Amino acid sequence: MQIIKGSVDDDLTEAMEGIGVAVYLVHAIGEGKDWVERELHQAQNFAAAAARAGVQRIVYLGGLGDELEALSKHLTSRQDVGAALAASGVPVIELRAGVIIGSGSASFEMLRYLVDLLPVMVTPKWVSTKCQPVSIADIVTLLVEAVTTEQPISGVLEVGGADVVTYAQMMETYSRCAGLPKRFLIPVPLLSPRLSSHWIGLVTPVPVPLAKELVQSLVNEVIVKERSACKELGVMPLSLEESITRALEVTRDSGAPTKFSDADLIHFQTNELDPGWAGGTVFTDRRVATSRASSAQLFSELSTIGGAKGWYGGQFLWRVRGVIDQLIGGPGLRRGRRPALRVGDALDFWRIERVEPPKCLRLRAEMRLPGAAWLTWTVETTKEGSKITQTATFRPRGFLGRLYWFAVLPFHHFIFPTMLRRLVANSEVAN
């Protein structure tokens, strides 16, 4: 595969050379006051370059919305971009979608953060607006089908999942799939889109300008009414519950599919092009140390952790945490460990998820927690010996999860540095 860098604001002649099908996924929503004009200019530039190069088809992912209604600026711009691409004379398949369920989708991330954080929400009337959310996996499949189809298809194809729901029902489905207690919505007529966007900006990491444009679109009904992309391209869409469940499975598994059958989950996970707020809240405690011992010696010492030997630092606090865990129905520290580390084995109140001597050890917490937690060590060889990185990762579940993290933070500042320091010291003594 050849990668050619280019900009939709500049000359795309080289990038378009020899291209049969061009896919347009550019979006500038909320990026400055002139983002609508910028989106239109970029689409016109792209389409003109495609026409000059003899491109046979353009595939574009736009936004749902009835053209006969007064659409928001966001949805109007999405459809104007589609019209600009089609005006070039190159056949265009315009896939119009509403809410996309998957990490990186701003609409889904707003939903995720709001429902995760707030057990009670004061909401505007738009929570009763109907929408037809679709999974990111279905979007990817439809884009591939639109690129590869030999059928003479062009024009607008509307994209929707298997279920038509209100935004309130989508929030309820999310909370159920995430294992959260029932969320209570209190609709009021007073929250304008401007106030709503500032509220979303306050309780979520989604930028206010982006939230504002999206919230203004929530008053528009976004459901499939005419040509269904799924029917014309032969795709059976996932249900809303299945879409959310798959997206959350990637979150629970720390974004790492572990077997071939999980391959489709990769569409739901974050990637390096996603904004920093994609993927939900993740708290980390990362510490790095160097050692004169070799990476093999350091990993050998790490491999003795847990069980009768303990956890190197704050052993009394670990025992207290184990007792508390047993009292609330968890395994506590009573399970101990096997002589050798093997994936899938218990290690006190952890489960071994990954062992790659002398590079990596990852444990997943099985103690009772309002969230999911991992403890990972990675070891690298250096000229002086080795370097070890210790990372505690916590994905909170709801408000209690966030409260738990900040409650134990003072203990982390004592336990984790001590663990790492003594681990390194022991490896050097063994050396």
C-alpha positions as CSV (number, residue, x, y, z in Angstrom):
1,M,0.0,0.0,0.0
2,Q,1.3,3.4,-1.0
3,I,0.6,6.4,1.3
4,I,0.7,9.9,-0.2
5,K,0.3,12.9,2.1
6,G,-1.9,15.7,1.0
7,S,-4.3,18.3,2.3
8,V,-7.9,18.8,1.2
9,D,-7.2,22.6,1.4
10,D,-4.4,22.3,-1.2
11,D,-3.5,20.7,-4.5
12,L,-4.6,17.0,-4.6
13,T,-3.4,16.2,-8.1
14,E,-0.7,13.7,-7.0
15,A,-2.9,12.1,-4.4
16,M,-5.7,11.4,-6.9
17,E,-3.5,10.0,-9.6
18,G,-4.5,6.5,-10.6
19,I,-7.4,6.4,-8.1
20,G,-10.6,4.6,-9.1
21,V,-12.7,5.2,-6.0
22,A,-12.1,8.1,-3.5
23,V,-13.6,8.0,0.0
24,Y,-14.4,11.3,1.6
25,L,-14.5,11.2,5.5
26,V,-13.5,14.8,6.2
27,H,-15.3,16.7,9.0
28,A,-14.5,20.2,10.4
29,I,-17.5,20.6,12.8
30,G,-16.9,23.2,15.5
31,E,-13.3,24.0,14.3
32,G,-13.5,27.8,14.3
33,K,-16.3,30.2,13.4
34,D,-15.9,29.6,9.7
35,W,-16.0,25.8,9.8
36,V,-19.1,25.5,7.5
37,E,-17.4,27.5,4.8
38,R,-14.2,25.5,5.3
39,E,-16.1,22.2,4.9
40,L,-17.7,23.4,1.7
41,H,-14.3,24.6,0.2
42,Q,-12.6,21.4,1.1
43,A,-15.3,19.3,-0.5
44,Q,-15.2,21.4,-3.7
45,N,-11.4,21.1,-3.9
46,F,-11.5,17.4,-3.4
47,A,-14.3,16.9,-5.9
48,A,-12.5,19.0,-8.6
49,A,-9.3,17.0,-8.1
50,A,-11.2,13.8,-8.4
51,A,-12.9,14.9,-11.6
52,R,-9.6,16.0,-13.2
53,A,-8.0,12.6,-12.3
54,G,-10.9,10.6,-13.8
55,V,-12.0,9.1,-10.5
56,Q,-14.9,6.8,-11.2
57,R,-16.7,7.1,-7.9
58,I,-16.7,9.1,-4.6
59,V,-18.0,7.5,-1.4
60,Y,-19.0,10.0,1.2
61,L,-20.2,9.6,4.8
62,G,-22.6,12.4,5.6
63,G,-25.5,13.1,8.0
64,L,-29.1,12.0,8.2
65,G,-31.9,14.6,8.2
66,D,-35.1,15.4,6.3
67,E,-34.2,18.0,3.6
68,L,-37.7,19.4,3.9
69,E,-37.2,20.3,7.6
70,A,-35.2,23.2,9.1
71,L,-32.0,21.3,9.8
72,S,-29.3,22.4,12.2
73,K,-26.1,24.0,10.8
74,H,-24.2,20.8,11.3
75,L,-26.7,18.6,9.3
76,T,-27.1,21.3,6.7
77,S,-23.4,21.4,6.2
78,R,-23.2,17.6,5.9
79,Q,-25.7,17.6,3.1
80,D,-24.2,20.6,1.4
81,V,-20.9,18.8,1.3
82,G,-22.6,15.9,-0.4
83,A,-24.1,18.2,-3.0
84,A,-20.7,19.8,-3.6
85,L,-19.1,16.4,-4.2
86,A,-21.9,15.4,-6.6
87,A,-21.7,18.7,-8.5
88,S,-18.3,17.6,-9.8
89,G,-19.9,15.1,-12.2
90,V,-18.2,12.2,-10.5
91,P,-20.8,9.6,-9.4
92,V,-21.2,9.8,-5.6
93,I,-22.6,7.3,-3.1
94,E,-23.6,9.5,-0.2
95,L,-24.2,7.4,3.0
96,R,-26.2,9.5,5.5
97,A,-25.9,8.3,9.1
98,G,-27.1,9.6,12.4
99,V,-25.5,8.6,15.8
100,I,-22.6,6.2,15.3
101,I,-22.0,3.8,18.2
102,G,-18.2,3.4,18.7
103,S,-15.2,5.2,20.3
104,G,-14.4,8.4,18.6
105,S,-17.9,9.2,17.6
106,A,-18.6,12.5,19.3
107,S,-22.3,11.8,19.8
108,F,-21.6,8.4,21.3
109,E,-18.9,9.9,23.6
110,M,-21.3,12.5,24.9
111,L,-23.8,9.7,25.6
112,R,-21.1,7.6,27.3
113,Y,-19.8,10.4,29.6
114,L,-23.3,11.7,30.5
115,V,-24.8,8.4,31.4
116,D,-21.6,7.1,33.2
117,L,-21.3,10.1,35.4
118,L,-24.8,11.3,36.2
119,P,-27.4,9.1,37.9
120,V,-29.9,12.0,37.6
121,M,-30.0,14.3,34.5
122,V,-32.0,17.4,33.9
123,T,-32.6,17.2,30.1
124,P,-34.1,19.4,27.4
125,K,-37.1,18.3,25.3
126,W,-34.8,16.9,22.6
127,V,-34.5,13.6,24.6
128,S,-37.8,12.6,23.1
129,T,-36.5,13.1,19.5
130,K,-36.3,9.9,17.5
131,C,-33.0,8.6,16.1
132,Q,-31.7,5.4,14.5
133,P,-28.2,4.8,15.9
134,V,-25.9,2.5,13.9
135,S,-22.8,0.6,15.0
136,I,-19.3,1.6,13.7
137,A,-18.9,-2.0,12.5
138,D,-21.9,-1.5,10.2
139,I,-20.6,1.8,9.0
140,V,-17.2,0.3,8.1
141,T,-18.9,-2.6,6.3
142,L,-21.2,-0.3,4.3
143,L,-18.2,1.9,3.3
144,V,-16.3,-1.2,2.1
145,E,-19.4,-2.4,0.2
146,A,-19.9,1.1,-1.4
147,V,-16.3,1.1,-2.5
148,T,-16.3,-2.4,-4.0
149,T,-19.8,-2.9,-5.3
150,E,-20.1,-3.5,-9.0
151,Q,-23.8,-2.4,-9.0
152,P,-24.6,1.0,-10.7
153,I,-25.5,2.6,-7.3
154,S,-25.2,6.3,-6.7
155,G,-27.1,9.1,-4.9
156,V,-28.2,9.3,-1.3
157,L,-28.4,6.1,0.8
158,E,-29.7,6.5,4.3
159,V,-28.0,4.6,7.1
160,G,-29.6,3.3,10.3
161,G,-29.3,0.5,12.8
162,A,-32.0,-2.1,13.6
163,D,-33.8,0.1,16.2
164,V,-35.5,3.4,16.1
165,V,-35.4,5.0,19.6
166,T,-35.6,8.3,21.4
167,Y,-32.4,9.8,22.9
168,A,-33.9,9.0,26.3
169,Q,-34.3,5.3,25.3
170,M,-30.8,5.3,24.0
171,M,-29.5,6.5,27.4
172,E,-31.5,3.8,29.1
173,T,-30.1,1.1,26.9
174,Y,-26.6,2.4,27.5
175,S,-27.0,2.3,31.3
176,R,-28.4,-1.2,31.1
177,C,-25.6,-2.5,28.8
178,A,-23.0,-0.8,31.1
179,G,-24.4,-2.4,34.2
180,L,-25.3,0.9,35.7
181,P,-28.2,1.6,38.0
182,K,-31.3,3.1,36.4
183,R,-30.8,6.7,35.3
184,F,-33.5,9.3,36.0
185,L,-34.2,11.9,33.3
186,I,-36.0,15.1,34.2
187,P,-37.1,16.9,31.0
188,V,-37.4,20.6,31.3
189,P,-38.3,23.2,28.6
190,L,-35.7,25.8,29.7
191,L,-32.4,24.4,28.6
192,S,-31.5,26.0,25.3
193,P,-28.9,24.3,23.0
194,R,-26.4,26.9,24.2
195,L,-27.0,26.1,27.8
196,S,-27.0,22.4,27.1
197,S,-23.7,22.5,25.3
198,H,-22.1,24.4,28.3
199,W,-23.5,21.8,30.7
200,I,-22.1,19.0,28.5
201,G,-18.8,20.8,28.4
202,L,-18.8,21.0,32.2
203,V,-19.4,17.3,32.9
204,T,-17.7,15.7,29.9
205,P,-14.4,16.3,28.1
206,V,-16.2,16.9,24.8
207,P,-15.2,20.5,23.7
208,V,-18.0,23.1,24.1
209,P,-17.9,24.3,20.4
210,L,-18.4,20.7,19.2
211,A,-21.0,19.9,21.8
212,K,-22.9,23.1,20.8
213,E,-23.2,22.1,17.1
214,L,-24.2,18.5,18.0
215,V,-26.8,19.6,20.6
216,Q,-28.4,21.8,18.0
217,S,-28.8,18.8,15.7
218,L,-30.6,16.8,18.4
219,V,-33.9,18.6,17.7
220,N,-33.9,17.0,14.2
221,E,-35.3,13.5,13.8
222,V,-32.6,11.3,12.1
223,I,-34.2,8.1,10.9
224,V,-34.2,6.2,7.7
225,K,-37.2,7.2,5.5
226,E,-36.3,6.5,1.9
227,R,-33.4,4.5,0.3
228,S,-31.9,2.2,2.9
229,A,-28.1,1.7,2.5
230,C,-28.3,-1.5,4.5
231,K,-30.9,-3.0,2.1
232,E,-29.3,-1.8,-1.1
233,L,-25.8,-2.9,-0.1
234,G,-26.9,-6.2,1.6
235,V,-25.9,-5.4,5.2
236,M,-27.9,-6.7,8.2
237,P,-27.5,-4.0,10.9
238,L,-26.8,-4.7,14.5
239,S,-29.3,-3.8,17.2
240,L,-28.6,-0.8,19.5
241,E,-28.0,-3.1,22.4
242,E,-25.6,-5.2,20.5
243,S,-23.8,-2.2,19.2
244,I,-23.3,-0.6,22.7
245,T,-22.4,-4.0,24.2
246,R,-19.6,-4.5,21.6
247,A,-18.3,-1.0,22.1
248,L,-18.2,-1.5,25.9
249,E,-16.5,-4.9,25.6
250,V,-13.5,-3.2,24.0
251,T,-13.5,-0.8,26.9
252,R,-13.7,-3.5,29.5
253,D,-10.9,-5.4,27.7
254,S,-8.7,-2.4,27.7
255,G,-9.0,-2.1,24.0
256,A,-7.2,-5.4,23.2
257,P,-9.0,-8.1,21.4
258,T,-7.6,-11.4,22.6
259,K,-8.8,-13.9,20.1
260,F,-9.6,-14.2,16.4
261,S,-13.4,-14.2,17.0
262,D,-13.0,-10.7,18.6
263,A,-11.6,-9.3,15.4
264,D,-14.7,-7.2,14.6
265,L,-14.4,-5.5,17.9
266,I,-11.4,-3.5,16.6
267,H,-13.9,-1.2,14.9
268,F,-15.2,-0.1,18.3
269,Q,-11.9,0.7,19.9
270,T,-10.0,4.0,20.0
271,N,-7.1,4.7,17.6
272,E,-4.3,7.3,17.3
273,L,-6.5,9.5,15.1
274,D,-9.3,9.8,17.6
275,P,-9.5,12.9,19.9
276,G,-8.1,12.5,23.4
277,W,-11.5,12.4,25.0
278,A,-12.6,9.3,22.9
279,G,-12.9,6.0,24.6
280,G,-14.4,7.0,28.0
281,T,-12.7,8.0,31.2
282,V,-9.4,6.2,32.1
283,F,-7.4,7.0,35.2
284,T,-3.7,5.9,35.2
285,D,-0.8,5.9,37.6
286,R,2.4,5.4,35.6
287,R,5.9,5.2,37.2
288,V,9.2,4.4,35.6
289,A,12.5,3.2,37.2
290,T,15.9,2.0,35.9
291,S,18.0,-0.9,37.2
292,R,21.5,-2.2,36.9
293,A,20.0,-5.6,36.6
294,S,19.4,-7.1,33.2
295,S,15.8,-7.2,31.9
296,A,15.8,-11.0,32.4
297,Q,16.8,-10.6,36.1
298,L,14.4,-7.8,36.7
299,F,11.5,-9.8,35.2
300,S,12.6,-12.9,37.1
301,E,12.2,-10.9,40.4
302,L,8.9,-9.4,39.2
303,S,7.6,-13.0,38.6
304,T,7.8,-13.8,42.3
305,I,5.2,-11.1,43.2
306,G,2.1,-11.9,45.3
307,G,1.2,-14.9,47.4
308,A,3.4,-15.4,50.5
309,K,6.0,-12.9,49.2
310,G,3.5,-10.1,49.0
311,W,3.5,-6.9,46.9
312,Y,6.8,-5.3,47.9
313,G,5.2,-2.2,49.4
314,G,2.4,-1.4,51.9
315,Q,1.8,-5.0,52.7
316,F,-0.4,-4.0,55.7
317,L,-2.6,-1.9,53.3
318,W,-2.8,-4.8,50.8
319,R,-4.0,-7.1,53.6
320,V,-6.6,-4.5,54.7
321,R,-7.8,-4.2,51.1
322,G,-8.0,-8.0,50.9
323,V,-10.1,-8.2,54.1
324,I,-12.5,-5.5,52.8
325,D,-12.8,-7.3,49.5
326,Q,-13.8,-10.6,51.2
327,L,-16.3,-8.8,53.4
328,I,-18.1,-7.4,50.3
329,G,-18.0,-10.7,48.4
330,G,-14.7,-10.6,46.6
331,P,-11.9,-13.2,46.6
332,G,-9.5,-11.2,48.8
333,L,-5.9,-12.4,49.1
334,R,-6.8,-15.9,50.1
335,R,-6.3,-17.5,46.6
336,G,-2.5,-16.9,46.7
337,R,-0.6,-18.0,43.6
338,R,0.9,-20.9,41.7
339,P,4.7,-21.3,41.5
340,A,4.8,-20.2,37.9
341,L,2.9,-17.4,36.2
342,R,0.5,-18.6,33.6
343,V,-2.1,-16.7,31.6
344,G,-5.6,-17.3,33.2
345,D,-4.3,-18.2,36.6
346,A,-5.4,-16.3,39.8
347,L,-2.8,-14.2,41.6
348,D,-4.3,-13.2,44.9
349,F,-7.3,-11.0,43.9
350,W,-5.9,-10.5,40.4
351,R,-6.1,-12.6,37.2
352,I,-3.0,-13.0,35.0
353,E,-3.9,-11.6,31.6
354,R,-0.5,-11.5,29.9
355,V,2.9,-13.0,30.5
356,E,5.7,-12.3,28.0
357,P,9.1,-12.9,29.7
358,P,11.2,-10.8,30.0
359,K,9.1,-8.0,28.6
360,C,5.6,-7.7,30.0
361,L,3.3,-8.9,32.9
362,R,-0.3,-7.7,33.0
363,L,-2.8,-8.4,35.8
364,R,-6.5,-7.7,35.8
365,A,-8.3,-7.0,39.1
366,E,-10.9,-9.4,40.3
367,M,-11.5,-7.6,43.6
368,R,-15.0,-6.0,43.9
369,L,-14.6,-2.5,42.3
370,P,-16.9,0.1,40.7
371,G,-15.0,-0.3,37.5
372,A,-12.2,-2.3,35.9
373,A,-8.5,-2.2,36.9
374,W,-5.2,-3.5,35.5
375,L,-1.7,-3.5,36.8
376,T,1.0,-3.8,34.1
377,W,4.7,-3.9,34.1
378,T,6.8,-3.6,30.9
379,V,10.6,-4.2,30.9
380,E,13.1,-2.9,28.4
381,T,16.8,-3.5,28.0
382,T,19.1,-0.4,28.2
383,K,22.8,0.1,28.0
384,E,23.1,0.4,31.8
385,G,20.8,-2.6,32.5
386,S,17.1,-2.3,32.2
387,K,14.1,0.1,32.5
388,I,10.7,-0.9,34.0
389,T,7.4,0.9,33.6
390,Q,4.6,0.2,36.1
391,T,1.1,1.3,35.1
392,A,-2.1,1.1,37.2
393,T,-5.1,1.6,34.9
394,F,-8.7,2.1,36.1
395,R,-11.8,2.5,34.0
396,P,-14.5,3.8,36.4
397,R,-18.1,2.7,36.3
398,G,-20.4,5.6,37.0
399,F,-20.0,8.3,39.6
400,L,-19.0,5.8,42.3
401,G,-16.1,4.6,40.2
402,R,-14.7,8.1,39.9
403,L,-15.3,8.6,43.7
404,Y,-13.4,5.4,44.4
405,W,-10.4,6.4,42.4
406,F,-10.0,9.7,44.1
407,A,-10.6,8.1,47.5
408,V,-7.7,5.6,47.1
409,L,-5.4,8.1,45.4
410,P,-3.5,9.0,48.6
411,F,-2.7,5.3,49.2
412,H,-1.5,5.0,45.6
413,H,1.1,7.7,46.2
414,F,2.6,5.6,49.0
415,I,2.1,2.0,47.7
416,F,3.1,2.2,44.0
417,P,6.4,4.1,44.4
418,T,7.4,1.7,47.2
419,M,6.5,-1.3,45.1
420,L,8.6,-0.2,42.2
421,R,11.6,0.9,44.3
422,R,11.8,-2.4,46.3
423,L,11.2,-4.5,43.1
424,V,14.2,-2.8,41.5
425,A,16.3,-3.1,44.7
426,N,15.6,-6.8,45.0
427,S,16.5,-7.5,41.4
428,E,19.9,-5.7,41.9
429,V,20.6,-7.7,45.0
430,A,19.9,-10.9,43.1
431,N,22.3,-9.6,40.4
